[in-house]
């Protein structure tokens, strides 16, 4: 009985994570980054000290994985316009400019590690493609705004 995972316990841990932590993070993209950061890249297992203490390591891991899949699913299904807005919000809340985010992310592609382990290869490719497109739109907007700001300056 002790080692048995109950659906109710996982759901209680999900609610706890959603109410105490995820609700305080602005935007689904920032939530996705946060949830993916709790995953061990060598084992695929999730760890959250607080949840593990309140529930068990196994229940906490399942709850985080479930939240991760849900947030990822919402982002995969959201319109591109909303995804661009999510990236802008993420950049602004992390003290980075959108152009800095684009510059670094084009080189490192950290969004690739945000894909849940159980994700289908098609959904993963679709997500990565959408992120790359959203980054290009973000860069285009930033360059246009920069050119407009320069053209508004008085001639010397």
N, C-alpha and C positions, 0 to 999 in steps of 0.2 A: 504494500500500500504506500510506503514511504517514497519509493522510486516512481510511482505512477503519476503521469501527467494528466491533470484534469483540465478539460476545456474551460471550465469556470475560472480556474486559477490563472490560466493564460489570459483570458479575457479581463480579469481583474488587474493583472499586470499591465496589459495594453492600456486600460483606462487610466491607471496610475501614470504611466509614461506620457500618455496624451495630455492629461490634465496638469501634471506637475512640470513637465519639461517641454513637450512639443508645442503646447499652446503659447508658450513664451517666445518661441522662435518665429520670426517674421518670414512667412512665405514657405510654400512647399519645397522650393528648391533648396533653401537653407536647411529645412528639415531633412531632406534627402541626404545632403552632405553630412549632417550630424549623425543620422542613423548609420550611414555607410562607414563613418569613422569609428563606430563601435565594433566593427567586424574585424577579426583577425584575418589578415590577408593570406596567411599560411594555412589556416584550418577552416576558414569560412564561418567560424562560430562568433557569436556576438557576446559582448560582456558589458554589463552596467552594474557597478558596485552596489549602488543603492537598491536597484530592483532585485539583485541577487540576495541582498540581505533581507529584504522584505518578503521575498518569495523563495525561490531557489535559483541556482545558476541556470538550470535547464528551462524553467518556466520563464525566467527573464530573457533568455536567448530566444525562445520561441516567440515571446511577445514583441521583442525588437524586430525580429525577422518579419513578423506579420505586419507591423507598422511600416517597415521598410518597403515591403511589397505594395502596400496600399498607397503610400506616397508616390512611389515610382509609377504605379498604374495611373494615378491621377495626372502625373506629368506627361506620361506617354500619350494619354488621351486628350490633353488640353490643346487648344488651338495654338498655332505658332506665335500669334500676337501675345497671348498670355504667357507663353514660355519666355519670350523676350522680356516682358515685364518682370517675370520672376528673376531672371538673370540681373536685370537692372537693380531690383530690390536687394538681391544678394550682394551685388557689388557695393551698393551704397551702405549696406549694413556692416560690411567688412572693411570699411575705411579704404576702399580701393575705387579707383575710377573705372567706369566701364571699359575704357580703352586699355587700361593696365590689366584688367581681368582678361580681356581678349588676347592681349599680347602674351601673357603667361600661359593661358589655357590653350592657345594654338600650339605652343611648344610642348607643354607637359601633358595635355589632355587628361587632367585629373577626373573629369566627368566619367571616364570609362570605368573607374573603380566604384562608382555609385550604383551600378547595375546589380540588383539582387542576384544571388546565386541561382535561384530557381527560375530565373527569367528565361523565356524562350530566346533562341538566337535571333529570330526575326524581330521581336520587340526590342532587344538590345541594339540591333543595327538601326532600327527606326529611331530609337531614342538618341543614339550618337549622331545620326544624321540631322535630326531636329536641333540638337544642341549646337552642332557646327553651323547650321543655317541661322539659328538665333544669334550666335556670336558674330556672324558676318553682318547681320542686320544691325546689331548693336554697334559694331565698328563703323558701319556706314552712317548711322545716325550721329555718332560722335564726330566723325570727320566733317559731315555736313554742318553741324553746329559750330565746329571750330572755324570752318571757312566763313560762315555767316558772321561770327564774332569778329574775325579779322577784317572782313569787308565793311563792318560797321565802324571801324576805327577811323578817325579823321586822317586825311593825308598829311604827310609831313612836308 
